[in-house]
Amino acid sequence: MPESGDRHALRTRLGIDLPIVQGPFGGGYSSARLAAAVSNAGGLGSFGVHALSAEQILHTATAIRALTAKPYALNLWVSNRDFQGDQPPLPMMQRMHERLKPYYRELGLEHPPEPVCKPVYDFEEQAQAVIEARPAVFSFVFGVPSPEIVKACKQRGIVTLGAATTLAEALALEQGGVDMIVASGFEAGGHRPSFLEPAEASLHGTLALVPQAASAVRVPVIAAGGIADARGVAAALHLGAQAVQVGTAFLACEESGAPELHKKLLFEPAAARTVLTRAFTGRLARGIRNRLHDELTGFAEVLPYPAQGWALGALRDAALAQGNAGLVPLWCGQSARLLRHRRAAELLPALVSAL
């Protein structure tokens, strides 16, 4: 059995004071302000850039560096498409369009937009932009980058950090030369980043996954999923992790890019009822159960990722503008009822208060 080694090796390698990694958020939910606030407070701030072009990734890195001189991470999705392809047949898109028309009418939109396919950026090009930006950490989900990308990171001193939802995925990441592994339990909010098997077949809890990964791989393990307070951090470190990744608690902070309606709901009783569903984007993800989930789940078809998200885009924007939480995807982990802090600088010390 591999030894865990120096329990502070990860912090030393990353140049951070606290064993806390901010979960990266996509779709505008990350912000330079949040990433910098976490890094300035001693953790590792992150920014999800998978929906950005190479040029936008470079601009994002510049924005973060303007706010902090501390280490931070940029995060990408190795797979930006479903195996079925990113553009489903037009008749399938039109059926979903018809299914959504009543919601548009309810929101006062007489002419809902026709189904469109937005750009899906090439991972290899995005990765080259991240490497050019040279963050302290290049983190990623949904797979293992090519040996060429891993080698380029090592040559430039960029730490690579990949997400695993199963022991087999953790071993695959280690074999691929990845420096550190996030062991992500199904309690986590947002998308399940499984890549060897369907996400539905890869639902391991944090409590089970972390010690297995920590015992099986020689690289540092970071625990993620359902960790929102000091007790969760202490427990994860006791299980063999060298740090934890916290998502929902940072999403709820005022510095995040999440809509205010979303942040507010994370502190309310509704956040206790979360579901894993493909209805919001076409990929399995955890969010607050609401009307949109319940009614779309009963529909015969869900478009493959990212087309389902495209179909819901204008609906989401209109619902947010009208304060209608029932028609908006609301990402949330299972421990939201533990949330107490609304600023990153207050959350960081609270998370490590039991250490």
Summary of the structure (lengths in Angstrom):
residues: 355
radius of gyration: 19.4
end to end distance: 26.2
largest distance: 62.8
contacts: 1276
relative contact order: 0.16
helix: 41%
strand: 14%
